[in-house]
Amino acid sequence: MSEGVRIVSHPGVAGKRRCQLLIEDRIGHYPEFRDFFVRRFDLDRIGLQAPGYLAAPSGLVYELCFLGRSGEPFPSGVEVSVLVDALEPFDEAVVDGDLWEILRWMIEGVGAPWSVSDLDATGRLYRIPAMRDTK
């Protein structure tokens, strides 16, 4: 299991800024990914009312803003942003490592046929610097 990635409640954003890191506009390309987010963040009940938040191994908090698109099941996409102190830079290597762990958490939660070992093998193949050593 990916260590340190967990869902957290709204962390408060006073004195923070959102730095958008990535957008996946078609999470329903494989329905099991949409289903994962619906289950984990109770999106059938919450819908567009609130984003989801994840605390990562570094201690940083990430905001997941779920997107809706007319004619498609919800959510149709997700935007991932890191919440950092206003006007302060963030360490890109730390954020990259967190994003890798978030991907591992997601793949683990989606399950077969997707596997963390396949994700890690892909990371090693492409020499992803943030890919942690999983041996």
C-alpha positions as CSV (number, residue, x, y, z in Angstrom):
1,M,0.0,0.0,0.0
2,S,1.2,3.5,-0.8
3,E,2.5,4.9,2.5
4,G,1.5,8.3,3.6
5,V,-1.2,9.2,1.1
6,R,-4.6,9.7,2.8
7,I,-7.8,11.6,2.3
8,V,-8.1,14.6,4.6
9,S,-10.9,17.1,5.3
10,H,-10.8,20.7,4.1
11,P,-7.4,22.0,5.3
12,G,-8.3,25.7,5.2
13,V,-6.8,27.9,2.5
14,A,-6.2,31.2,4.3
15,G,-2.7,32.3,3.4
16,K,-2.3,29.5,0.8
17,R,-2.3,29.5,-2.9
18,R,-3.2,26.7,-5.3
19,C,-0.6,25.7,-7.8
20,Q,-2.2,23.6,-10.6
21,L,0.0,20.6,-11.4
22,L,-2.0,18.4,-13.8
23,I,-5.3,18.0,-15.4
24,E,-6.8,14.7,-16.6
25,D,-9.9,15.6,-18.6
26,R,-11.0,12.1,-19.4
27,I,-10.9,9.9,-16.3
28,G,-13.7,7.9,-17.6
29,H,-11.6,6.6,-20.5
30,Y,-11.3,3.5,-18.2
31,P,-14.5,3.5,-16.1
32,E,-12.7,1.9,-13.1
33,F,-10.8,5.1,-12.6
34,R,-14.0,7.2,-12.4
35,D,-15.5,4.6,-10.1
36,F,-12.4,4.8,-7.8
37,F,-12.8,8.6,-7.4
38,V,-16.6,8.3,-6.9
39,R,-16.1,5.7,-4.1
40,R,-13.1,7.4,-2.4
41,F,-14.6,10.9,-2.3
42,D,-18.3,10.0,-2.1
43,L,-19.0,11.9,-5.3
44,D,-22.4,10.4,-5.8
45,R,-23.5,12.4,-2.7
46,I,-21.1,15.4,-2.8
47,G,-21.0,16.0,-6.6
48,L,-19.5,19.4,-7.4
49,Q,-20.1,20.9,-3.9
50,A,-16.5,20.5,-2.7
51,P,-13.1,19.4,-3.9
52,G,-11.3,16.4,-2.4
53,Y,-8.0,16.7,-0.4
54,L,-5.1,14.4,-0.1
55,A,-2.2,14.6,2.4
56,A,1.0,13.2,0.8
57,P,4.2,11.7,2.3
58,S,5.9,15.1,2.3
59,G,3.1,16.6,4.4
60,L,1.9,18.8,1.6
61,V,-1.8,18.8,0.8
62,Y,-3.2,18.4,-2.7
63,E,-6.6,19.6,-3.9
64,L,-8.5,17.4,-6.4
65,C,-11.1,19.4,-8.2
66,F,-13.5,17.1,-10.0
67,L,-14.9,18.2,-13.3
68,G,-18.3,17.8,-14.9
69,R,-19.0,17.8,-18.6
70,S,-22.5,17.8,-20.1
71,G,-23.4,14.4,-21.6
72,E,-20.8,12.5,-19.6
73,P,-21.0,10.6,-16.3
74,F,-19.6,12.6,-13.3
75,P,-16.7,13.1,-12.8
76,S,-15.4,13.5,-16.3
77,G,-12.0,14.8,-15.2
78,V,-9.9,15.9,-12.3
79,E,-7.5,18.8,-11.7
80,V,-4.7,18.3,-9.2
81,S,-3.2,21.3,-7.4
82,V,-0.8,21.6,-4.5
83,L,-1.7,24.0,-1.6
84,V,1.4,26.0,-0.6
85,D,2.1,29.1,1.4
86,A,1.2,32.2,-0.5
87,L,4.2,33.7,-2.4
88,E,6.5,30.8,-1.3
89,P,8.1,28.6,-3.9
90,F,7.7,24.8,-3.7
91,D,10.3,22.1,-4.2
92,E,9.4,20.5,-7.5
93,A,11.3,17.3,-6.6
94,V,9.2,16.9,-3.5
95,V,5.9,17.6,-5.4
96,D,7.0,15.1,-8.1
97,G,7.6,12.4,-5.5
98,D,4.2,13.1,-3.9
99,L,2.5,12.9,-7.3
100,W,4.1,9.5,-7.9
101,E,2.9,8.3,-4.5
102,I,-0.6,9.6,-5.3
103,L,-0.5,7.7,-8.6
104,R,0.5,4.6,-6.8
105,W,-2.3,5.1,-4.3
106,M,-4.8,5.5,-7.1
107,I,-3.6,2.5,-9.1
108,E,-3.7,0.4,-5.9
109,G,-7.2,1.5,-5.2
110,V,-8.4,0.8,-8.8
111,G,-7.0,-2.7,-8.7
112,A,-6.8,-5.4,-11.3
113,P,-6.0,-5.3,-14.1
114,W,-4.0,-2.3,-13.0
115,S,-1.1,-2.9,-10.6
116,V,1.4,-0.8,-8.7
117,S,4.2,-3.1,-9.8
118,D,3.3,-2.4,-13.5
119,L,3.3,1.4,-12.7
120,D,6.7,1.1,-11.0
121,A,8.1,-0.9,-13.9
122,T,6.9,1.8,-16.2
123,G,8.5,4.4,-14.0
124,R,11.8,2.6,-14.1
125,L,11.6,2.1,-17.8
126,Y,11.1,5.8,-18.4
127,R,13.5,6.7,-15.6
128,I,11.0,8.8,-13.8
129,P,13.1,10.7,-11.2
130,A,10.4,10.7,-8.6
131,M,9.7,7.0,-8.8
132,R,10.7,5.6,-5.5
133,D,12.9,2.5,-5.4
134,T,10.4,-0.4,-5.1
135,K,12.9,-3.1,-6.1
